[in-house]
Amino acid sequence: MASLLAPPASTRGILPPPRRPALTPRAARSCYRFRTDDDGVVDVAVAAGEGGGYTVGVEVPPLPGARRREGGLLLRPAGSAEAVPLDGACPAAELSFRAPPAPFSFSFLLTDGEGAEIRTHRRTPFRVPVGVGPGSPAPLGLSLSEGGAANFALYSRSAKGVVLCLYGRGGGGGKPALEIELDPYVNRTGNVWHVSLESVEGYGSYGFRCGLFGMGHPLLDPYAKVIGDLVAANPLHVKGITAPSMSCLGSLATPPSYNWGRDKWPRLPLEKLVVYRANVALFTKDKSSGLPDNVAGTFSGVASKIQRFRSLGVNAVLLEPVFQFDQVKGPYFPYHFFSPMDSYGGEGCSASAITAMKDMVKAMHRNGIEVLLEVVFTHTAEGEADGQMISISGVDNSSYYIADEIAGCKSGILNCNSPVTQNLILDSLRHWVIDFHVDGFCFINAPFLVRGPRGEYLSRPPLLESIAFDPVLSKTKIIADPWSPLGISNVQFPFPHWKRWAEMNTRFSIDVRNFLKGEALIGALATRLCGSGDLFSNRGPAFSFNYVSRNSGLTLVDLVSFSNGDLASESSWNCGEEGPSEDSVVLQKRLRQIRNFIFILFVSLGIPVLNMGDECGHSSAGSTSYKDRVPLNWKALKTSFVKEVTGFISFLAALRSRRGDIFQRREFLKLENISWHGNNLSEPRWEDPTSKFLCMHIIAENDVNTPELTKGDLYICFNSNEEPASATLPAPAEGSVWLRLVDTSLALPGFFTTESNLKVHQVLGYSSYEVKAHSCVLFESKRDLPQFL
């Protein structure tokens, strides 16, 4: 028998039949009804035959009004010269054939006795999908059963037609091996298109064409859990330039299984966090990391440096976005929300990245370190401005994006508070918590999460409220970050929080920079030291994530080395000479300022956030551009400067832990436990812009549950003057002395206290202490030095 299999084709014009044609003795595998171009119908049934073959039955029932065909009808399989007559008053015929495993398409032609061809109402040949079912509208994305069956579900309100494209392993040269057009009467429930396949064996990846008659290049399933092959797509035409384009496909492979063993979320209290922000690739990509090429710049590379985090006293790592992103635009421009970046796995594929990330999270948890993810849900790498349509932009732009442009924004903005986008975001977040054991999220460009469908600000955004009270997500850390990668100003604003949301404290960075530069009122510094009560009065200081530098601006060493006219918004100070310097006075001043920044970060109420490389003098040569950042140089860790800074950070992290009664609080310090002083216990000159010296006396609360070791008062001095200032220490409790723990003006090893030289740093009450220019000093009152040791 000649081949009855048609080339891969779409299945158009199929309507559910009222009854099973021809194959009455057998159970039909699938049944279809086609409308014809002469106002008639053709019923088709396909059933599994003997020996792995198939039988197809075709019947043409007479309908009133349909054109009468003289001389009988002939059934001719596509690609065959043989024809089979349809007999009887209700013309019908059966054919048997052998075929590869379903799914596939069977195509045939019908002609009358005069040789006139009968086609579908769309003037196309009859094509019947075998092994294809209506499918289910839930869950969205690809669902694979243990028996090998697959269900596909895609939300698209605007699509006039959807075609499921299946590709062979390796992408099949960019052409789909099988296309199945979804019928809106059979494969659509509400706004969800769906279809099921008995098997996807032999296929490697899939995508969807969305649009009238399924036109356009294949789009990535927004809910795909594993990313598949890249295939060639239509060229992009942007601003008169034609550029090649690629389509990203979803993988038909089952996500790699993973044994979490006894892994547990650390569930660290918010107030006890010490956070380190890092970029997965740049953290270990440099050869100086000493890692093999397939480990450097990956999740495995981050995991290999856990001891580094521990040495700094870090117990939470905040990773820059790890979702699939546009490699030209950078990690803050994702195009998919359910899978980690392929290049972050050792083998450069999606499955490898998934396993490597889970290994990293598991290793972090084993060492008591939480893993937080920066996430971007306000925009994507897609957009009409540059012709990119990878996934949701092509699937349903009107449902997922805000229709009108927002002033100052050149990228398409997601309509985060629409039900469909909100569900996508919530499903993504739960996926990372449940499948990857992630401990929390930092939401970049947070002000845009508050916007409504027309770009207006909402007083009670449904997305943020849903996250705050979600049974899964509410147990994680949720942090709002006002910084925008879209070139829009970084502004702190009243954020709806329900006492669940924490925030990156932009005001902390600005005020501390201005104070150390000598350009801020001392009251601004006092507010930040006490936990930014002006911003977090209804939540507490633990909801303030403090930082002095971040990846989107100057690094810490650049903050004290560059201050030209282009950097006015950075509030930086070059300490007397622009850029690299060999002047010892300038270098010493810069070193002191670095110590001051780190010191203030750790002695302020709130959560300290270190930026990658700030502990080792990492520089971007004064550039604030994200694209100018370079990989971390691990050779720098061996220098005396880095050893000093690393030791200082570790000391301060231990101090915060030891004095958790002061620095690790969910509530603000009581007014009666704080007093402020200027020179020699005088009143601070709060409103004097020339006043650049402030002392803070923190009186320890008498709590019977607090060990005697942690009950000493603290006296902290801050001087941003060019001249020294005199601080008179108040009288400590009877039998106690003041112990100097830190003086950032001193040389190593004396600028912070070690266990070997405690008595050298004793200072009596009412003693006058000279606080050098541009320095900070910390004293703690102690009664029993041997016990302190």
PAGU-939139 format. One record per residue (C-alpha): residue in three letters; x, y, z. Coordinates in steps of 0.5 Angstrom, whole numbers, plus 500, padded with zeros to 3 digits. Each point is the difference from the previous one (the first is absolute). Layout:
BEGIN
ALAXYZ
...
//
This chain:
BEGIN
MET500500500
ALA502507498
SER502504506
LEU494504503
LEU504505505
ALA500507498
PRO506504501
PRO500504506
ALA494505500
SER495504504
THR493497501
ARG495505498
GLY493501500
ILE498494505
LEU494500503
PRO497494505
PRO496495497
PRO493498502
ARG502493500
ARG505495498
PRO501499492
ALA501493497
LEU504497506
THR494497503
PRO503493502
ARG506504503
ALA502505506
ALA501506496
ARG507503502
SER498507498
CYS494503496
TYR499507496
ARG495503496
PHE502505494
ARG496505497
THR501500492
ASP500505495
ASP494498497
ASP496500507
GLY500493501
VAL504496506
VAL505495500
ASP501495506
VAL506497502
ALA502495505
VAL507497502
ALA501494504
ALA506495502
GLY500494495
GLU504494501
GLY507499500
GLY502507502
GLY496503494
TYR494505499
THR493500497
VAL497506497
GLY493500499
VAL497506495
GLU492501499
VAL497505497
PRO492501502
PRO495503496
LEU498507502
PRO494504498
GLY503506496
ALA506496498
ARG502500493
ARG499493497
ARG506496497
GLU499496494
GLY504493499
GLY502499507
LEU506502504
LEU507498500
LEU505501506
ARG507501498
PRO505500506
ALA505506499
GLY506498496
SER497493497
ALA497499493
GLU495495503
ALA493502501
VAL495496505
PRO493501498
LEU494502505
ASP494495499
GLY493500503
ALA495505501
CYS504504505
PRO507499496
ALA505497505
ALA507497499
GLU505497505
LEU508500499
SER505496504
PHE507502500
ARG507500504
ALA503506503
PRO505502506
PRO497502507
ALA495505501
PRO500506499
PHE500501493
SER495503494
PHE496496495
SER498504494
PHE496498494
LEU496502494
LEU493499498
THR497500493
ASP494499496
GLY499496494
GLU501506496
GLY507501503
ALA498506504
GLU503501506
ILE497501507
ARG503504505
THR499503507
HIS496506501
ARG507504500
ARG502497493
THR506495503
PRO501493500
PHE497495505
ARG505499506
VAL498496506
PRO505500506
VAL501494503
GLY501499508
VAL498507501
GLY495501505
PRO496507502
GLY504500507
SER499504506
PRO500508502
ALA504498506
PRO505501502
LEU504505495
GLY506498497
LEU502493498
SER498494505
LEU503493498
SER497493503
GLU504494502
GLY497497494
GLY503505496
ALA494504498
ALA500507500
ASN496506501
PHE501507497
ALA496506503
LEU501507498
TYR497507502
SER498504494
ARG494505500
SER502503493
ALA503495496
LYS495498494
GLY504494499
VAL505495504
VAL504495497
LEU504495504
CYS507499497
LEU504494501
TYR507499498
GLY505494500
ARG506500505
GLY505505498
GLY495505497
GLY499496494
GLY503506496
GLY495505502
LYS494497497
PRO495496504
ALA499493499
LEU493500502
GLU495506500
ILE493499503
GLU495506499
LEU496501506
ASP492500499
PRO497506504
TYR494495500
VAL504494503
ASN506503503
ARG498506503
THR497501507
GLY499508502
ASN506503498
VAL505494501
TRP502496494
HIS501492501
VAL502494497
SER502493502
LEU505495497
GLU500493501
SER508500500
VAL505505498
GLU505494499
GLY505502494
TYR499508501
GLY505504504
SER497507501
TYR493504498
GLY498507499
PHE493504499
ARG498504494
CYS495505501
GLY496504496
LEU495500494
PHE501492497
GLY506499505
MET505505496
GLY507503503
HIS506496503
PRO499495505
LEU499503507
LEU503498507
ASP495497505
PRO500505505
TYR499494505
ALA505496498
LYS504497505
VAL506498496
ILE503504494
GLY501496494
ASP504501493
LEU501507496
VAL497500493
ALA500505495
ALA495505499
ASN498506496
PRO505505499
LEU499507504
HIS499506497
VAL502506505
LYS501507498
GLY502498492
ILE505494503
THR498493499
ALA503495505
PRO499493501
SER496497505
MET499494504
SER494497503
CYS501497507
LEU496493501
GLY497496506
SER503493501
LEU496494500
ALA505497505
THR497498507
PRO504505505
PRO506497503
SER498496506
TYR503502507
ASN501498507
TRP500505505
GLY502495505
ARG499504507
ASP500507497
LYS497505504
TRP498507500
PRO505504505
ARG494504501
LEU504505503
PRO497506504
LEU500506496
GLU504505505
LYS506495500
LEU501500493
VAL507502497
VAL499501492
TYR505499495
ARG498502493
ALA503496494
ASN500499492
VAL500493499
ALA505500494
LEU504506502
PHE502497507
THR504494498
LYS501501492
ASP507503501
LYS506495499
SER502503507
SER494496503
GLY504494499
LEU494496497
PRO500495494
ASP497503494
ASN493497501
VAL499502507
ALA503507500
GLY494505499
THR495495502
PHE495498506
SER506495501
GLY505505500
VAL496504506
ALA499494504
SER507499500
LYS502506503
ILE495499506
GLN506500505
ARG501508497
PHE493502502
ARG501496507
SER507504501
LEU496507499
GLY494498505
VAL495500495
ASN494495501
ALA496502493
VAL502501493
LEU496504496
LEU501498492
GLU499505495
PRO494497495
VAL502493498
PHE493499495
GLN502499493
PHE502507497
ASP502504494
GLN508500500
VAL500506497
LYS496504504
GLY502496507
PRO497497505
TYR495505502
PHE496499493
PRO497493501
TYR496496495
HIS498494504
PHE498499507
PHE500493501
SER507498499
PRO507502502
MET505502495
ASP503495496
SER507503500
TYR500499508
GLY500492499
GLY507497499
GLU497497493
GLY497506498
CYS493497499
SER494501504
ALA500493503
SER507501503
ALA498507502
ILE494498504
THR505494504
ALA505505501
MET496505503
LYS497495505
ASP506497502
MET503507501
VAL493502505
LYS501493503
ALA507502502
MET499507502
HIS494497505
ARG505495503
ASN504506502
GLY495504503
ILE500505494
GLU493502497
VAL500501492
LEU496506498
LEU498502493
GLU500507496
VAL494499496
VAL497504494
PHE493500499
THR498507497
HIS503499493
THR503495496
ALA506500494
GLU494500495
GLY497506497
GLU498503493
ALA505505501
ASP505496498
GLY496494497
GLN501495505
MET494495501
ILE503494504
SER494498504
ILE494504503
SER501506496
GLY498496494
VAL495495504
ASP496506502
ASN503506501
SER493504501
SER499496507
TYR507500502
TYR502507499
ILE498507502
ALA497502493
ASP503508501
GLU507502500
ILE502502507
ALA504507500
GLY507499500
CYS500492499
LYS502497493
SER499493502
GLY493497500
ILE497499507
LEU496494503
ASN493501502
CYS502497507
ASN494501503
SER495497495
PRO498493502
VAL504496494
THR506504502
GLN499499507
ASN499493500
LEU506499495
ILE505504505
LEU497496506
ASP501493497
SER507502498
LEU501502507
ARG497494503
HIS504496495
TRP507502503
VAL498499507
ILE497493499
ASP505497495
PHE506504501
HIS499501508
VAL502508499
ASP499504506
GLY498507498
PHE499505494
CYS502507499
PHE496503495
ILE504505496
ASN496506497
ALA495499506
PRO496507498
PHE497497494
LEU497494504
VAL496505503
ARG497503493
GLY493498497
PRO498498493
ARG501508497
GLY506501504
GLU497503506
TYR502499507
LEU496495504
SER499501508
ARG499493501
PRO503496494
PRO497493500
LEU507497498
LEU504502506
GLU494498505
SER500493497
ILE507499501
ALA500503507
PHE494495502
ASP502494495
PRO500494504
VAL507498497
LEU503507498
SER498503507
LYS505495503
THR506503496
LYS504507500
ILE496505496
ILE504506498
ALA498506496
ASP506504496
PRO498507497
TRP506499496
SER498500492
PRO505497495
LEU495504495
GLY504507501
ILE495502504
SER502504507
ASN501496506
VAL495503505
GLN497497507
PHE493501500
PRO494498505
PHE500492498
PRO494496502
HIS502495505
TRP495497505
LYS506499504
ARG503494496
TRP504504495
ALA507502501
GLU504506496
MET506501497
ASN502507504
THR502505494
ARG500506505
PHE505496505
SER505500494
ILE499507498
ASP500503507
VAL506496502
ARG504502494
ASN498507501
PHE502500507
LEU507497499
LYS501505495
GLY499506505
GLU493502496
ALA494497504
LEU497503507
ILE502495506
GLY493499501
ALA499496493
LEU506495503
ALA496499506
THR494498497
ARG504495496
LEU503497506
CYS494499504
GLY497496494
SER497506496
GLY493501504
ASP498505495
LEU499494495
PHE499494504
SER496503506
ASN494495499
ARG505494499
GLY506500504
PRO508501498
ALA500492498
PHE496502494
SER506505498
PHE505497495
ASN506505500
TYR505501495
VAL506505499
SER501497493
ARG497496495
ASN501497493
SER496505496
GLY505506502
LEU507501503
THR504494503
LEU502502507
VAL507501499
ASP498505494
LEU495503504
VAL506503504
SER505501494
PHE495503494
SER496507501
ASN500503493
GLY494504497
ASP497494497
LEU499497507
ALA497505504
SER494496501
GLU504495503
SER502504506
SER507498500
TRP507503502
ASN507498497
CYS503502507
GLY505505496
GLU502497493
GLU496497495
GLY501493498
PRO506496502
SER505503504
GLU507499503
ASP499506505
SER500496507
VAL496506503
VAL494499495
LEU501492501
GLN500500507
LYS494505500
ARG496495495
LEU502494504
ARG497504506
GLN493501497
ILE500493497
ARG500498508
ASN495505502
PHE495498494
ILE500493503
PHE500502507
ILE494504499
LEU497495496
PHE500495506
VAL499504506
SER493503497
LEU494496502
GLY497496494
ILE503495495
PRO507501497
VAL501499493
LEU507499497
ASN501501493
MET505495496
GLY507502500
ASP499505505
GLU504496505
CYS506500495
GLY501506497
HIS496498494
SER500506495
SER496502493
ALA505506499
GLY495505502
SER494497495
THR493500503
SER498496494
TYR498493501
LYS503497494
ASP507503502
ARG500495506
VAL506495500
PRO501493503
LEU502500507
ASN508499501
TRP501495505
LYS508502500
ALA498506504
LEU498496506
LYS507499501
THR502507501
SER500503507
PHE495505499
VAL495495498
LYS502495506
GLU499507504
VAL493501497
THR498493501
GLY502499507
PHE496507502
ILE494498496
SER500493504
PHE501504507
LEU494504499
ALA496494498
ALA502497506
LEU499506504
ARG493501497
SER498492502
ARG503501507
ARG497507501
GLY493498497
ASP496503506
ILE502507496
PHE502498493
GLN495494498
ARG493503502
ARG494500497
GLU497506504
PHE504507501
LEU504502506
LYS496503505
LEU501508501
GLU503499507
ASN505495497
ILE503505496
SER504507501
TRP503504495
HIS506505501
GLY505504496
ASN507502503
ASN501499507
LEU493498502
SER497506497
GLU494500496
PRO500498493
ARG499506495
TRP495497496
GLU498505496
ASP507503498
PRO502498493
THR507501503
SER500495505
LYS503493498
PHE501497507
LEU495495504
CYS501496505
MET494494502
HIS500497507
ILE496494500
ILE498498507
ALA499492500
GLU493498503
ASN500496506
ASP497493498
VAL500494505
ASN500496494
THR506503497
PRO507497502
GLU504505504
LEU505500494
THR496504496
LYS498505505
GLY505506499
ASP498507497
LEU503502493
TYR503507498
ILE501501493
CYS503506497
PHE500503493
ASN504505497
SER500502493
ASN504507501
GLU507501497
GLU502502507
PRO500495507
ALA494501505
SER500498507
ALA495495503
THR499500507
LEU498493503
PRO494500505
ALA501496506
PRO499493499
ALA496495505
GLU504500507
GLY506495500
SER500500492
VAL505504495
TRP499501493
LEU504496495
ARG501503493
LEU498495495
VAL501504494
ASP504506497
THR500500493
SER506505500
LEU505495503
ALA505496496
LEU499492500
PRO500496504
GLY497506505
PHE494503497
PHE496494502
THR500496507
THR503493500
GLU500495506
SER507501501
ASN500508501
LEU494501504
LYS503504506
VAL504505495
HIS493503498
GLN497501507
VAL498507501
LEU497503507
GLY494504500
TYR500507499
SER506500496
SER501504494
TYR502496494
GLU502503493
VAL496498494
LYS504501494
ALA498503494
HIS496496496
SER499494505
CYS495496504
VAL501497507
LEU497495504
PHE500499507
GLU497495505
SER499500507
LYS503493503
ARG500498508
ASP503494499
LEU506500495
PRO502492502
GLN493498498
PHE500504494
LEU506497498
//
